[in-house]
Amino acid sequence: MLLIHAIPPKPNYLRVKIGRRLAGLGSVAIKNSVYALPNSEDALEDFQWVAREIVEAQGEASIVEARFVDGLRDDLVEALFQSARETDYAALTGEAQRLQAEVVKGAGVASEVTRLRKRLSEVVAIDFFGANGREAVEALLTELEECMEPSPRKAQTPGTRPNLSPGRTWVTRKGIKVDRIASAWLIRNFIDREAVFKFVLGQGYQPAPNELRFDMFEAEYTHEGDRCTFEVLLQRFALDDTALQLVGEVIHDIDLKDGKFARPETAGIESLIGGLVAAVADDETRLAQGSIFFSSLHEHFKRPSR
C-alpha cells in the first residue's frame, strides 16, 4: 500500500508533523513523498487519516495498491522495513544496557524500564517482518525487571542437558543472519544431528507439536540477558568445548555489537556473513554456506597453535 503526497510549503511544521506520523505507523519511504506499508485494511485506514490531514492543509494525497513489476523488488522493500526496525531495536538495546550499568551502581531505574517496555511494545507493533534485535532487548528488559522484582528463572539449571528426541523441527525467523545461522549449525552438528529447520515470519507464530523455536520472540532458546542465542544453547545443552566457546565469543560480538570479547577473527567472520546475506536470499542456502564458515572457524579454534 502506497501513500503518494505533495505537502504545501506552509505551514513549516506540517512536513515534520506528517513525517513523524508516517514513521509512527511504521511506513518506509520508497521515494521522496512516496511511503509504503504492507497491504492490509489497517494500513489503508492509517493512510486515509494521514491523507485527510494533508488534503485539509491544502496538500495532495493519493493511496495506491501497488505491485512492483520492474526495478524495486518485494524483498528490497521488505529489507527497508527490517532496517528501520533494527535501528529502533539497536537504540532500545543501548538504552537497556545503560540502565543495567545504573542498576550496578545502585540507582533506581523502575520508571525508565517501564518507559522502555512501552516503547518496545510500540516498535513490535510496527515490526511487520520480524526484524533482528527484538530478542536482545526483551532479554535485557526481563533481567532489569527481575532485578527490581526477583522471580524464578524459566531457564533450566545450567549444565543440565535437555533430553530431546532426535529429528525435531527447529523453528526460527526467516532472513537468517549471524546468530541464527551459527545456532542452526550448532544444533545440527552438536545437539540434534537429524534436525529439520523451518523459517517463518516471527510475528505471532504459534509452534506446532514437536517444534522448538530458537532466536525468536518467546522461543524456547533465545537471548538471555547479555548472551546471544548461540551462547544460550552452549549453556543449556552443557556443551563443554573450548573451541565452541570461542566461536560463541565471535558470534556474541557480531550480534550484540558490544565488543565484549574483541577476538581478532570477528571482523573477518562479520564480513563473510554480511556478504553472504547480501548475495543470497534463500535461508536454506544461507545456512548451507554459512555452516562452512562456522565449521572452519571451529577447526581453527581447535588447533593447538591458535
Secondary structure, 3 states (H helix, E strand, C coil): CEEEEECCCCCCHHHHHHHHHHHHCCCEEEECCEEECCCCHHHHHHHHHHHHHHHHCCCEEEEECCCCCCCCCHHHHHHHHHHHHHHHHHHHHHHHHHHHHHHHCCCCCHHHHHHHHHHHHHHHHCCCCCCCCHHHHHHHHHHHHHHHCCCCCCCCCCCCCCCCCCCCEEEEECCCCHHHHHHHHHHHHHHCCCCEEEEECCCCCCCCCCEEEECCCCCCECCECCECHHHHHHHHCCCCCHHHHHHHHHHHHHHHCCCCCCCCCHHHHHHHHHHHHHHCCCHHHHHHHHHHHHHHHHHHHHCCCC
